[in-house]
Amino acid sequence: MSNIKINCLKWGTLYGSEYVNRTYGGLLKHCKEPFHFVCYTDDPKDISSKIEVRDIQELRPYDTKKVFTYEKLILIDKDEYEKNLWLDLDLLIHQDITDIITRPHKNITFIWNYWNNYERISLFNYGKGVSCHTNSSFVAWDKGTASWLLDYTHKNWEKIEWTYKSLDKYLFYQHHRNGRINLWEEGIFSNFNKQGYQLKNKISLFNTSHLYNNKNMKDVKHYELHESTAAELWKSYSNGL
Amino acid sequence: MEKLFEWIVNHDEISLLCCPSFLLHKQIKQLGIDCQSINYDINFKDMPSIICKDFVFDNVKLKSTVFHYNCEKTYPVGKMHQGIFILRGDDKYHNGDCNPITSCEKLIEDNNLTEVFDQYISKSKNKKYNQYLVYGTNI
């Protein structure tokens, strides 16, 4: 039996089942250790039978439209394996990531947006409440090491729901500010749409979901995975599934 | 601002929340009022005159009178603290505002005020949004 569990979430119609299957395929290709893959969804149609499918309502103890993607936090302490991850569907793994999955994660580890200018964008605007330099698209933790975050979230839920539009903002303003979360080192992730529309490092984020309502970003072309120049590689990950 | 100072001078000690203006903090202190400025903005973390904490989530002891300068940006202070409040908020609907203030009544309700001493509405300098000011208590 594997000691690695990798979770993803899919709801609504923004991404189809191919996003789930190809994420799994990308992991099969670039992770040399066996793992168990679980998708929490509201629509299991056409998801590969090799993937465990669960009802996303399991991750929704709170009926809210705020704190976008807070559901990810509810994966903590939920049937954990020795090593646990969640990842978003709008990312492409294109180099071996066995090491970053199997290395010790003594605290929950998030992405830092190295591709954005921290001083000019996030620090400068911090007091206005608009900053966010952390990203929860690819997150890892060892069994039991993230319980503190789930406990804190439940205990402070009313204030969190009132204050934050998204999970990433909550993480940035509360847990990064207080030095509670770990961050992946530079050189693992890149942002396809902000770094020359190229695949760099080991994993590329496409990361477009926060842009739809941002009037300042309307003129910047952002490609989804399926419409990008990396689409062929991405499609190849569903071979054999 | 005049209206705010009419209210402020009634108090010996004040916690000033989410106020980026050093000038206002200084003006209050110059009145002989013991004023602590508490701001979650980490740009203020090395400034000795500012307590760089998030009063909503961090452990912060507030003074008996609280002046919240940007109520639209935080969870209502009156839900977590009992005292006298000077509350200012606006309906600018800035992207970073989690709780746009659309009336004095909203400030009163959000903060569980049981008695209102005074209230006031003013237009911003550019006339594009309203600022709502309430002076009251939830004791």
Boltz contact constraints between the chains, C-beta under 6 A:
constraints:
  - contact:
      token1: [A, 126]
      token2: [B, 41]
      max_distance: 6.0
  - contact:
      token1: [A, 126]
      token2: [B, 42]
      max_distance: 6.0
  - contact:
      token1: [A, 126]
      token2: [B, 43]
      max_distance: 6.0
  - contact:
      token1: [A, 127]
      token2: [B, 20]
      max_distance: 6.0
  - contact:
      token1: [A, 127]
      token2: [B, 41]
      max_distance: 6.0
  - contact:
      token1: [A, 128]
      token2: [B, 96]
      max_distance: 6.0
  - contact:
      token1: [A, 129]
      token2: [B, 73]
      max_distance: 6.0
  - contact:
      token1: [A, 129]
      token2: [B, 96]
      max_distance: 6.0
  - contact:
      token1: [A, 130]
      token2: [B, 95]
      max_distance: 6.0
  - contact:
      token1: [A, 130]
      token2: [B, 96]
      max_distance: 6.0
  - contact:
      token1: [A, 159]
      token2: [B, 56]
      max_distance: 6.0
  - contact:
      token1: [A, 159]
      token2: [B, 75]
      max_distance: 6.0
  - contact:
      token1: [A, 162]
      token2: [B, 75]
      max_distance: 6.0
  - contact:
      token1: [A, 163]
      token2: [B, 75]
      max_distance: 6.0
  - contact:
      token1: [A, 163]
      token2: [B, 98]
      max_distance: 6.0
  - contact:
      token1: [A, 174]
      token2: [B, 57]
      max_distance: 6.0
